[in-house]
Amino acid sequence: MAGPVAYGLDHPPASLAYLLVEGVGASQSSIRDLYDVVIWVETDEPTRLARDLPRLAEGQMSPEDYAGWMAEENACTTRERPWEHADLLVYGGNSIPHDPDREALVTVLSDHPRRW
C-alpha cells in the first residue's frame, strides 16, 4: 500500500477512497458537515508541550510564533469545541497508561447523529 500523499487546496483525484484532513481547525463548523466522520484527538497539555519543545529547541519556530500559534489554537477550540461534534474521541496523551505503539484509547460517541 502506498504511503500518505499530501494535497494542496485544489481537488484531490476522484479515485481517492479516503481523505484525512487534520488540524485543530479541520472540523470547524463552516466545513464540518462535509465530512463523513470527525475524529478529535484529545491530548493533555503536558504531553502537547513536551512534544512542542523540540520544535522550539531546533528553531523550527520562534517562541513568539509558538505563542501566537497557541493563542490561535486556544481561541479556535474555545469557540468551536470540536470534541462535542466528533464521532470518535481518541486519546493522544501520555497520562493514561497504554502502549501507544500497539494500543489506541478510543470513545465512540453513539448519540452523535452521523452514522457509518
MOFENNOR-V309312 format. One record per pair of residues at least 24 apart in sequence whose C-alpha atoms are under 8 Angstrom apart, sorted by the first residue. I is the first residue (numbers start at 0). J is the second residue. If there is no record, write none. Layout:
i=(I	I)
j=(J	J)
This chain:
i=(23	23	23	24	24	24	26	27	27	28	35	35	36	36	36	36	37	37	37	37	38	38	38	38	38	39	39	39	39	39	39	39	40	40	40	40	41	41	41	41	41	41	42	42	42	42	43	43	43	43	46	46	47	84	85	86	86)
j=(72	75	76	72	75	76	81	79	81	79	113	115	85	86	113	115	84	85	86	87	85	86	87	88	89	81	82	85	86	87	88	89	88	89	90	91	82	88	89	90	91	92	90	91	92	93	91	92	93	94	92	93	92	111	111	111	113)
